[in-house]
């Protein structure tokens, strides 16, 4: 598996990964009717560094990293991750998480925070905990799930010093 910075040639493959997730409306607080152009602009905007994970030239996952806040909060980063449906269970998300932590360290970040982890996203929560993230906050009924109604979102954090 190779994880590398995104190129414009990756946009089609990224769109095929992110659009079904956004359309489902189950894990990201993004309008499920977002246009593909707006989704791509969101995922690859200038304040983010975006990466893809590929095997044999096929893009199977993507993530972005950015400062979580400006100014005094810019030493903590935030990431968003997605994998294609056919990548499930192949270690793509684990590899991207590990890559993002190492990349964040090399970029000088001191911690990593996930601001809004939908509590029904059990696989992601399990993975983040495996990589040392703790639930540091719960936002009651902060997410409107398309079938489960109003459910909680979690704030997860880990230090990435040393």
C-alpha positions as CSV (number, residue, x, y, z in Angstrom):
1,X,0.0,0.0,0.0
2,X,1.2,3.5,-0.8
3,X,-0.1,6.6,0.9
4,X,0.7,9.8,-1.0
5,X,-0.3,13.4,-1.5
6,X,-3.4,13.8,-3.7
7,X,-3.0,15.0,-7.3
8,X,-5.7,16.4,-9.6
9,X,-5.7,13.0,-11.4
10,X,-7.1,11.5,-8.1
11,X,-10.2,13.7,-8.0
12,X,-12.4,11.2,-9.9
13,X,-11.4,8.3,-7.5
14,X,-11.8,10.5,-4.5
15,X,-15.3,11.5,-5.7
16,X,-16.3,7.9,-6.0
17,X,-15.3,7.4,-2.3
18,X,-16.7,10.5,-0.7
19,X,-19.9,11.0,-2.6
20,X,-21.6,7.8,-1.4
21,X,-20.7,8.6,2.2
22,X,-22.0,12.1,1.9
23,X,-25.1,11.0,0.2
24,X,-25.8,8.4,2.9
25,X,-25.7,11.1,5.5
26,X,-24.8,8.7,8.3
27,X,-21.3,9.7,9.4
28,X,-20.4,13.2,8.2
29,X,-22.2,16.5,9.1
30,X,-22.2,17.4,5.4
31,X,-25.4,18.2,3.4
32,X,-26.3,14.9,1.7
33,X,-27.3,16.9,-1.4
34,X,-23.9,18.5,-1.8
35,X,-22.7,18.7,-5.4
36,X,-19.7,16.7,-6.4
37,X,-17.8,19.9,-7.2
38,X,-18.5,21.3,-3.7
39,X,-17.7,18.0,-2.1
40,X,-14.3,17.9,-3.8
41,X,-13.6,21.6,-3.0
42,X,-14.4,20.7,0.7
43,X,-12.2,17.6,0.8
44,X,-9.2,19.2,-1.0
45,X,-9.5,22.8,0.0
46,X,-6.3,24.9,0.4
47,X,-6.2,24.8,4.2
48,X,-6.0,21.0,4.1
49,X,-3.4,18.6,3.0
50,X,-5.1,15.6,1.3
51,X,-3.7,12.2,0.8
52,X,-4.8,9.0,-0.9
53,X,-4.1,5.4,-0.1
54,X,-3.7,3.1,-3.1
55,X,-2.9,-0.5,-3.8
56,X,-1.6,-1.4,-7.3
57,X,-2.6,2.1,-8.5
58,X,-6.2,1.8,-7.3
59,X,-7.2,4.6,-4.8
60,X,-9.0,2.9,-1.9
61,X,-9.0,5.6,0.7
62,X,-8.4,9.2,1.3
63,X,-7.8,11.5,4.2
64,X,-7.1,15.2,4.9
65,X,-5.3,16.9,7.7
66,X,-5.5,20.5,8.8
67,X,-5.0,22.7,11.8
68,X,-8.1,22.2,14.0
69,X,-8.2,25.9,14.9
70,X,-6.4,29.1,13.9
71,X,-3.9,31.0,16.0
72,X,-3.5,29.6,19.5
73,X,-5.2,26.4,18.6
74,X,-3.2,25.7,15.4
75,X,-0.8,23.2,17.1
76,X,-3.7,20.6,17.3
77,X,-4.7,19.0,14.0
78,X,-7.9,17.5,12.7
79,X,-8.4,14.9,10.1
80,X,-11.2,13.3,8.0
81,X,-10.9,9.8,6.6
82,X,-12.9,7.7,4.1
83,X,-12.4,4.4,2.5
84,X,-14.1,2.9,-0.5
85,X,-16.7,0.2,0.2
86,X,-14.5,-2.5,-1.4
87,X,-11.6,-1.5,1.0
88,X,-13.5,-2.5,4.1
89,X,-11.5,-4.9,6.2
90,X,-8.3,-4.5,4.3
91,X,-6.4,-2.2,6.7
92,X,-6.7,0.9,4.7
93,X,-8.2,3.0,7.5
94,X,-5.6,1.8,9.9
95,X,-2.8,2.6,7.5
96,X,-4.2,6.1,6.9
97,X,-4.6,6.8,10.6
98,X,-1.0,5.6,11.3
99,X,0.2,7.7,8.4
100,X,-1.7,10.8,9.6
101,X,-0.2,10.5,13.1
102,X,3.3,10.3,11.8
103,X,2.7,13.1,9.3
104,X,1.2,15.3,12.0
105,X,4.3,14.7,14.2
106,X,6.6,15.6,11.3
107,X,4.5,18.8,10.7
108,X,4.9,19.9,14.3
109,X,1.4,19.3,15.6
110,X,1.2,18.4,19.3
111,X,-2.2,16.6,19.3
112,X,-5.0,15.3,17.0
113,X,-8.6,16.0,17.6
114,X,-11.7,14.6,15.9
115,X,-14.4,17.1,16.5
116,X,-17.6,15.2,15.5
117,X,-17.5,11.4,15.5
118,X,-21.0,10.1,15.1
119,X,-21.6,7.6,17.9
120,X,-23.1,5.1,15.5
121,X,-19.8,5.0,13.6
122,X,-18.6,2.0,15.7
123,X,-15.9,0.9,13.4
124,X,-14.2,4.3,13.4
125,X,-14.5,4.7,17.1
126,X,-13.0,1.3,17.7
127,X,-10.1,2.2,15.3
128,X,-9.4,5.6,16.9
129,X,-9.4,4.0,20.3
130,X,-6.9,1.4,19.0
131,X,-4.6,4.3,18.0
132,X,-4.8,5.9,21.5
133,X,-7.7,8.3,21.1
134,X,-9.9,9.0,24.1
135,X,-13.5,10.3,24.1
136,X,-13.1,13.7,25.7
137,X,-16.6,15.0,25.1
138,X,-20.1,14.0,24.1
139,X,-22.4,16.3,22.2
140,X,-25.9,15.1,23.0
141,X,-28.2,14.7,20.0
142,X,-25.8,16.8,17.9
143,X,-26.3,14.7,14.7
144,X,-29.5,14.0,12.8
145,X,-29.1,10.5,11.5
146,X,-31.3,9.7,8.6
147,X,-32.8,6.5,10.2
148,X,-32.0,6.8,13.9
149,X,-33.0,10.5,14.5
150,X,-31.0,12.7,16.8
151,X,-28.0,10.9,18.2
152,X,-24.8,11.9,20.0
153,X,-21.5,12.9,18.5
154,X,-18.2,12.4,20.2
155,X,-15.1,14.6,20.5
156,X,-12.0,12.4,20.4
157,X,-8.4,13.4,21.2
158,X,-4.9,12.1,21.5
159,X,-1.5,13.7,22.1
160,X,1.0,13.0,19.4
161,X,4.1,14.2,21.3
162,X,7.0,11.8,21.2
